[in-house]
Amino acid sequence: MNENLRSSLIELFPEFQDILLLQNSVSNSYWEADLSTGKLLELTTLLFVCQSFKKFGATITIPAIYREKPELFYLRNEIPLHHSAQAGHSASLYSEIELTDKFLAAFTPKVIIQFGKSCLYVMREGNPIHELEKALKHDIQYKERPDIGIYSGKVSVSINGKVLTVTSINDGAEAHFLLEAKNSSIIPLVDYHEEGHHYTTTNAIIECSVNKSTRHADSQIKTYLDIFENESNTTVSSLFVNGGKDISKYSTININMSSLVDSFSSKDIDQKLLSFINSIVNPCS
């Protein structure tokens, strides 16, 4: 158990205390995992990205569902689908969590970022809104998912029985999705309609890895940038957070895995993170 890291993160990020203190099978899959898995690198990166946004005057809000059910914070933003031939598939993983909660967690951002009149939201391991948008256009088979994605707009999620209602608002347009929370090998979309011309705007993607090679990182980030290319003129910023020594042709920070908090707190890494956040907050500067 990485208790020293947990204690340090709680001290730095008290607003996430209930989430970080949680001990059950879901959270323990992070805290009991070897650092070489990269799970805690991704979580730590997310927290320090939030801190950097706050240095630009942003307000960070954790959605209420994670206050009520902190275990859901640890789940990916991935639509839980049933694949009979695949062990550990997303619909059956963590069987102690209700399927309806898995659907709620899939569509609920990890954090909301508000600065001025602008609103961003953060997803982990993909964005189901973007995935549905692509599926409806028969545009792409959605397999590649960035570890952390930052998107423009607002997302609201509610559930009545087993029917999930998701609304995405971006750039004055709205998309409304109705899904049934059920075990299915296909996305259980029941209904969809738009008000205006809705599209997802991706502001940034972050790839986190422990000692991934330059070649692999470059290829993966290029794939993400292609998949998440915006319909609007917004440029997608990218960052490679590597728990090793290799760097990418894209913006890279190298983290010492044996000292995560000290690495992220160093002046050099802090400045690189601030530069990355500045490319999102002030894209034309």
N, C-alpha and C positions, 0 to 999 in steps of 0.2 A: 504494500500500500504506500503510495507516494504522499505520506502525511505532511512532510515538510513543505512540499509544493502546494498542497491544499491549504495549509495554514497561511502561507505567504500570499496566495491569491485572495483568500478571504480578507486578509488585512488590507490589501490593495483595492479590493472591489467588494466592499461590504454590502452593496445593493444586490450582489449575487450570492450572498451568504447561504440562504436556504437551499439554493440549487447546488452550491459547492459542498455543503455539509451532508447532503442526502447520501444515505447508504442503503442501496438495494441492488438487485442484480443488474439493473440498467446502468446506474451510475458506477457501480463497482467494475463493470466491464471497461471503464476508463481508468479509474483510480488504481485498480489492481493489475492493469496491463503494464507490460514492460514499456519503458519509454521508447524503445525502438519501433513500436507499432505506430507511433506518431499521433495517437488519439489525443494525448494531452498537449501535444504541440498545436494541434488544431484548436482545441479549446482555449489554450493560453493566448494564441494569436487573436482569436475573436475578442477576448477581454481587452487586450492591449490596443486593438483597433478601436474599440469603443472609447477607451481612455484618450486616444489621439483625437477622435472626433470631438470629445468634450473640451480639449484644448483649443479647438476652433470655435467654442461657444455653443456647441450642439447639446441638446437635451437627449438623454438616452432613456428609453422606457422599455421595461420588460413586460410583455403581454400578460394579462391577468391569469391566463390558464397556467402559466409556469409558476405563479405564486400558489395556486391551488393544487397543482399536480407537478411538482418540480421534476419528477422523473421524465416527463415528456420533453423537457429541454434537451435531453441527451439523445433523443431520436433524430434521425435525419429528416430533412424536408423532402420526403420521398413517398409517393403514393403507394400504400401497402398493397401489393399485388401477390396473387397466389400462383406459384409455379410448382406443380406437383413433382417435377423431376429435380428440383433445386433445393438442396438442404439449406435450412436457415433463411429461407426467403422472407421478404419484408412483412408478409401478412401473418406469419406464424412466429417470427422472432419476438422474444419477450412475451410469452403467452400470458403472463400475469397482467398485461395491459389490455384493456378492452379494445376491440377493433375500432369502435367509434372514436376512442381517444387517439388511436394511431392516425386516423383520418384527420382529426382536428389538429394534431401536432404536425402532420405533413404540410398543411396549408398555413399554419401560424408562423409568422416570422419569429426569429429568435430575439431580435431587438428592433425597436423603432427608433430612428434617428431624426430629430427635428432641428433644423437650424434656419432661422428666419422663416420665410414662407415655404421653404422646401422640406419635403418629407422623403426619407429613404427607409428601406427595410432590409434586414439581413436574413438570408437563408443559408442553410448548410446542406451540402451534397445535392445541390440542384434547386430548382424552383418549379413547383407543380403548375403554377399559373403559366409560366413560359412553356412547360411541357404540353399542357392542354392546348395552348395557342398553336404550337407546332403540329400537334396531332390533328387538330381541326383543319389545318391547311394541308394535311398529308405531306408535310414538308421534310421531316427528318425523323429517323429512328433515334429516340432520345436515350442514349447509353452513357455518354460522357457527362459527368456532373462535377463542377468545381467544388472544392472543399468549402469555400466561403464565397457567397455572391452578395453584392450590394446593388439594390434596385430602387428605381424611383417610384413614388406613389404610395398608395395605402391599400392594405388588404384587410378585409373583415371576414370572420368565419363564425358561423353559428350552426347548431345542429338541433333537429327536432326528431326524436326517435332515432331512426337510422338514416335520415335524410340530411345531408350536409349542404349548406348554402354558403357559397364563397363569392365575395364581391371584390374586384380589383379596380381601383380608380387610378388613372394615370393620364396626365396631360389633358384633363377635361373630359375624358371618355371613360366609360365604365364597361366592365365585362362581368356578367353574372353566370355562375356555374351552379348546377344542381347535381349532386352526386349521391349515390346510395352507398353507405358503408357496409360492404359485404365482401366476402372472399371471392375474388374474381381474377382470372388471368388476363383480363382486359380492363382498361380504365372504366369504372362504372359510372360514366357520365349519363345523367338522365335528361338534362336540358341545359341550354346555353343561349344567351342572347346578349347583344351589345347595345349600348347607348352611345352613339358616336362611333368613331373608328378607334378601337382600343388596340394597344400593343404594349408589350413589356419593354421597358427601358432598363438595360443593364448598365450600371455605372462602373462596376469593378468586379473582378474575379481574383481570388487568392488561392493559390495552390500550395498546400503544406505537405512536406515530405521529409523523411529522415534519410539523408544521404542519397537522394535521387540523382542520377547522372544528368549532366548538362543536356545531352542529346534527348533524353527522355523528357526532361522538364520542358525544353523548347517545343518539342512535338506536342506534348499534352496541352500546354498553354495556347499554342497556335490553334489546336482543335477547339478549345473553349472559345477563343476569340471568334472563330468562324461560326460556331453554333449560336453564340450570343451576340452576334453582330446586330446593331440596332437599326430599326427602321427610321428612327430619328437621326439627327446629326451628332448625337452624343457619342463621344469616343469612349470605348471601354478601357479603363485603366487595369493593369495587371500587376501582380506581385507574386514572387516565388519566395516562400519561407522555407528554408532548407536547414534541417538539423545536421548538416554536413558541410563540406568545404567547397563543393562544386557551385558554380554560379550559372545563371541562365542569361541569354541575351536580353531577356526581359528583366525588369527591376527585381533585384534579389537582396534578401537579407539572410545572413548565415547565423544560426543560433547554436549555442553550446547546449546540447541536450542534458548534460549533467547539471546545468545551472540555468534553467529556463528563465526564471524571474530576473536574475542578474543580467542575463543577456538582453532581454527585452527592455530592461531599465537603463541600459548603458546609453551614454550620450549619442554614440554613433547610430545605434538601432533606433533610438527615439527620433533622431533627425530624419532617418530614412522613412520611418512610418509617417511622420508629419508631412514629408514631401509627397508620399503616396496619397495621403488624405487630402492634401492641397490640390492634387490633380483631379480629385472628385469634387471638392467644394468649389474650387476656382479653376475650372477646366481651361479657361482661356488665358490664364496668367503665365 
